[in-house]
């Protein structure tokens, strides 16, 4: 398949933490699209990075913390994280986040 496309059978999932997996869906040096799958109760630990992040709640419900403020978000919601802000999530049920990073997170490759 050309570099422009990634088909579902070509996706590789990597375990990040218990109950939390990620798959890089597409990337170029200036941008990256990543899916994160969560089991109920799984945690995306508080962390920060120098990338801007935009996240879309594709499935489930999450308690999302950004810069010390926690908000409950359900499917169809989104959030944005400025560079270097501390953020993380807790999955309240089985769920999936679709994250975009700019620039690309080379540590995910």
N, C-alpha and C positions, 0 to 999 in steps of 0.2 A: 504494500500500500504506500502511496506517496507520503511525503513528510507532512502533508496538510491534514491528514485524516488519522484517526485512531478508532478502530472498531471494537465493540465490547469484548470479543474474544482475545484481543491483543492487550487488554488492560492487565497490569500486574499489581496485585495488592501486597502491601508490606505492613506487618504488624508494628504499630507504634508503641502501644502499651496494652495491657489486658483489656480486651473488648473494643479496641480502637485500631482501625486499619486505614491506610491511605493508598490512593492510586493517583499517580501523575497522569492526567488526561491529555494535556497538550502543553507545549512550552516553546518559547523563543527566549533569547537573552533578556528581552525587556518585559516579558510577561509569562505567567504560568497559571494553569488551571488544574486544581487538585480536588479529588473527592475524598472525604473522610467518612467512614462508616463507624457507627457506635452501637454497641450493645446497651441495653438498659443499665443505667448506673455507671457507665464508663466515663472516664474523666479525660479531658484534654487539659493537661496541667497548665497552671499559670506560667507564662513565658513572655518573652519579647524578642523582637528581631528588627533589623533595619528596613524591612520591606513594608510597603503599604499593603493592607489585606482587606479585601471585600469578601464577605461570606453570605451565602444564601442557604437558608434552612430548606432543604429539598424534602425531607421527611422528618417526622417526630417532633419532639419538644426538648428544649435545652434551657438551662440556666446559663446565661452568657455574662461573663464579667469582663469589662473593659475599663481600665484605669480606675479600679476600685468600685465601680458601680455594676451591680448585678441586675439583669433584666431577664424575664422569662420570655422566650421566643418560640413560636410554633411554625409549622410548615408554611412557607410563603413569605416569611419574614427575612430580613437581611440586616447586616451590620457592617460597619467599616472600622478599621483599626489603623490609626496613624503610626508611622514608624516609631519603634522603641517603646510603645505603650505596653504595659503588662496586661495580658488577657488570657482567658481560658474558658472552658465550657464543661458542663456536667450534663450528660444525656439523661433525661427523665424517663425516656422510653427508647426503643430502637429508633435510630435516626441516621440522617445523612446530611452533611454540610458540603457545599460546593464552594471552594475557596479560590479566589484569584489573588495572585501576588505580583507586585511590580517593585523592582525587577524580579526576575526568576529566582527561586530559592535553589541555588546550586547544591545545597546540602541535601536536597530531596532526590537528586539524580544519582 
